[in-house]
Amino acid sequence: MPYTMQIVIAAIVLIVCVMFAIITCFLTRIYCSTPKRSNESLHLMEAPPPMPSNFDLDTLKIQNALARGRYGTVYLGSLNDQSVAVKIFSYQNRQ
């Protein structure tokens, strides 16, 4: 293949690669600058109002351990017929 033909092919390949890079950058910039639509089907649940901190411990029933961790154990329990999580801190982490 003649030397001039090699130069022409190399120039065409270089131009195509540069154009591809420019188009990719342009499309990426357009995609990133368009505002994202919020997912309207996503509805956040509101948390129930907090229970008063003064309750009768006789109504608290601890049922079974859910998880054990570094700072204590989490139990499933019920308080006034409502499911609750109860964390009992281990002795070395009490203040």
C-alpha positions as CSV (number, residue, x, y, z in Angstrom):
1,M,0.0,0.0,0.0
2,P,1.5,3.4,-0.9
3,Y,2.6,5.7,1.8
4,T,0.1,8.4,0.9
5,M,-2.8,5.9,1.2
6,Q,-1.7,5.0,4.7
7,I,-1.6,8.6,5.7
8,V,-5.2,9.2,4.3
9,I,-6.5,6.1,6.1
10,A,-4.8,7.2,9.4
11,A,-6.2,10.7,9.0
12,I,-9.8,9.3,8.4
13,V,-9.5,7.0,11.4
14,L,-8.2,9.9,13.6
15,I,-11.1,12.2,12.5
16,V,-13.7,9.5,13.2
17,C,-12.3,8.8,16.6
18,V,-12.2,12.5,17.5
19,M,-15.7,13.0,16.3
20,F,-16.9,10.0,18.3
21,A,-15.2,11.5,21.4
22,I,-16.8,14.9,20.9
23,I,-20.3,13.4,20.4
24,T,-19.9,11.2,23.4
25,C,-18.9,14.2,25.6
26,F,-21.7,16.3,24.2
27,L,-24.3,13.6,24.9
28,T,-23.0,13.0,28.4
29,R,-23.1,16.7,29.2
30,I,-26.7,16.9,27.9
31,Y,-27.7,13.8,29.9
32,C,-26.1,15.0,33.1
33,S,-27.5,18.5,32.9
34,T,-31.2,17.5,32.4
35,P,-33.1,17.5,35.6
36,K,-34.1,14.1,36.9
37,R,-37.8,13.4,37.1
38,S,-39.0,12.4,40.5
39,N,-40.6,9.0,40.9
40,E,-44.2,10.0,41.4
41,S,-45.2,6.4,42.3
42,L,-42.9,6.5,45.4
43,H,-44.9,7.6,48.4
44,L,-43.1,8.0,51.7
45,M,-44.9,6.7,54.7
46,E,-45.1,9.0,57.7
47,A,-43.8,7.7,61.0
48,P,-46.5,7.3,63.7
49,P,-46.3,9.8,66.5
50,P,-43.7,8.9,69.1
51,M,-45.0,7.0,72.1
52,P,-44.7,8.7,75.4
53,S,-41.6,7.7,77.2
54,N,-43.4,7.0,80.5
55,F,-45.1,3.7,80.0
56,D,-45.9,0.8,82.3
57,L,-43.2,-1.9,82.0
58,D,-45.7,-4.5,83.0
59,T,-47.3,-4.1,79.5
60,L,-44.0,-4.8,77.8
61,K,-43.6,-8.4,76.7
62,I,-40.2,-9.4,75.2
63,Q,-40.7,-12.3,72.9
64,N,-37.4,-13.4,71.2
65,A,-34.0,-12.1,70.2
66,L,-33.7,-10.7,66.7
67,A,-30.0,-9.7,66.6
68,R,-26.9,-9.5,68.8
69,G,-24.3,-6.9,68.3
70,R,-21.3,-5.2,69.8
71,Y,-23.4,-3.0,72.1
72,G,-26.2,-5.3,73.1
73,T,-29.1,-7.5,71.9
74,V,-32.3,-6.4,70.0
75,Y,-35.4,-8.3,70.9
76,L,-38.9,-8.4,69.3
77,G,-41.5,-7.4,71.8
78,S,-45.0,-6.0,72.2
79,L,-46.1,-3.0,74.1
80,N,-49.8,-2.3,74.4
81,D,-50.5,-4.7,71.6
82,Q,-48.1,-3.0,69.2
83,S,-44.9,-4.6,67.9
84,V,-41.7,-2.9,69.1
85,A,-38.0,-3.5,69.0
86,V,-36.3,-3.5,72.4
87,K,-32.6,-3.0,72.7
88,I,-30.9,-4.1,75.9
89,F,-27.4,-2.8,76.1
90,S,-24.6,-5.1,77.3
91,Y,-23.2,-4.4,80.8
92,Q,-19.8,-3.0,79.6
93,N,-21.6,-0.3,77.5
94,R,-23.7,1.1,80.2
95,Q,-22.9,4.5,81.6
